[in-house]
């Protein structure tokens, strides 16, 4: 078997443009979906991230706008059509947790970007094994006790939760480090990323942009932690409208009078600042209870009771499950392998190992529970090692 193979569920070999190798060159696969052929790969340092589209209706090659993550070099890849929306790309000589990628060709995100840019669009999304607990969005007016509740979570479960690092267009202050305190970025870069849907929420504050990117939240999950987002109601609405699946929790005071009392007892604001916070709090309380964004509303009357209720919502009183499955350290996509698709399962078998020895191990990649996608990760992959075929 060759290292890179073509897969044509809807097209005959005669349907392919005769200038494919001249147009693309190098190592590629060409996959048909409807009236379009998606050529993946080429002579770009062995990277499959290069994509071109041949539209059979007009008989022309199209160079699409490619969004999402950039793939690194690979000695070979295999493309499998999963649906009219996406193509699974398996890469050789990649780490066990970095071998599966998805080229989205007609997902809701791609459709939205195609309409916005008025051009052909495809998007890459990294495939990740297993599912993970949903990120947590916590909102509520200033003085309601959000920070205290989050601090208690972080103290009791120090290895479970993490915060995403926000982006900003302002300059770093003394002692601030890029990637630690903020991701400091150029305004035009952040504005473009916001337009491309890469940000969950953003806002202009004193002439600078601040925001939470999808990639920053995914990075927390990749590190094996559950991301907490402490944002206002407007930001929560933006997250709700995004592709990120999250748990939305609104914290409110027992009464508005109690909230004012707590703000005054802090002794950290002037009267003018307190009045401004109270005005904002009144608007947030109205939106939080009636916006339809929040699945859970907790009244912080007694801190310990509210905290126990928060843990119940997050399933923490029933024990914590591992975020990501353990890596398959010995897995490698073999050279000369055979890939077969059986409904929602992809079978990987045969070929040779990196030492040149024949491989008879069968792997089953289950893609029936996929979630998410560009501009974030595609999670839910299940990879099973069945063992040598002769032993089955």
Secondary structure, DSSP 8 states (H G I E B T S, - for coil): --SSB-B-SS--GGGS-TTHHHHH-SEEEEEEETTEEEEEEESSTTBTT-EEEEETTTTEEE--EEEE----B-S-EEEEE-SSSEEEEEESS--TTSSEEEEESSSHHHHHHHHHHTS-EEEEEEEEES----EEEEE--TTSSHHHHHHHHHHHTTTTEEE---EESS---TT--BTTTBEE--HHHHHHHHHTT-EEEEEEETTEEEEEEHHHHHHHHHTT-EEEEE--HHHHHHHHTSS--EEEEEEE-S-HHHHHHHHHHH--S-HHHHHHHHHHHHHHHHHHHHSS--SEEEE-SSHHHHHHHHHHHTTGGG----SS----TT----BT-EEEEETTEEEEE-SB-TTS-B--EEEEEE-TT-EE-TTS-EEEEEEEEEEEGGG-
